[in-house]
Amino acid sequence: MRLHRFFTPEPIGNRSELTIESRELVDQLRRVFRLKAGDEIVLFDGSGSDYKGAIARFDGADRVVLEHLTPSPSRYMPIRQVSLYTAVVKKDNFETIVEKATELGVTDIVPVLADRSEKKSLNMERLRKIAVEASEQSGRGNVPNIWPIEKLAAIVGRLSSHEHFTLEKSHFTKVKFEPAGGEPFLALAFHTEGELLARSHLGISRCNLAVFIGPEGGWSPDELALFHKAGISVYCLGPQVLRAETAAIAALTMAVFGS
């Protein structure tokens, strides 16, 4: 029987016993999955390892103690930075993008306030929860970073300076940019009027990637000009007009698995 798998932001390391203080996790274990002392679960902490352990006891409504923790490699751990810059779209559609991008191995998801974005805000905590759940389900060993909404010009400016994300503190609370250090880097934008994407366009195998997906209606002429000025190639996925969430899944599949 497949064991239930849960994320904890607390590093586990070599401990054989772990106490987790989380009302949400305790509620999941007790009320949703109806687990009890002696039942086994799997934890992961973003380090690339899964830890199988047994529930020793519940301490009240917000503490659970696990014992006999045994590490093993996670099923999948991203080996390069894949940043998805996707325009803000309707709530359900954006949540689908976050879920599927997480499953595909994206390391950073940046909502972009595009010229044609009809929606201007997102529930960031809900998006982070969706990313956690998708990581739990897919077997990946970490959780992607969900960053605050930004304007396209600011993002392209940083990429043109060869800067990238690093995490300053847990819970994705602060953004820090650092030089990429000369690592291979490829940026791709997608629009219906771009050149058809082929494997030969994907550049250096396993290089870091930045993928730009526009809103319903596509990138505006000014935004396309911004890409061209920054040297970011613009491609299409075919003659059909795709919804934003479909384009994100298709583009990431080609970029991640085709390069």
Secondary structure, 3 states (H helix, E strand, C coil): CCCCEEECCCCCCCCCEEEEECHHHHHHHHHHCCCCCCCEEEEECCCCEEEEEEEEEECCCCEEEEEEEEEEECCECCCCCEEEEEECCCHHHHHHHHHHHHHHCCCEEEEEECCCCCCCCCCHHHHHHHHHHHHHHHCECCCCEECCCEEHHHHHHHHHCCEEEEECCHHHCCEEEEECCCCCEEEEEEEEEEEECCHHHHCCCCCEEEEEECCCCCCCHHHHHHHHHHCCEEEECCCCCCCHHHHHHHHHHHHHHHC
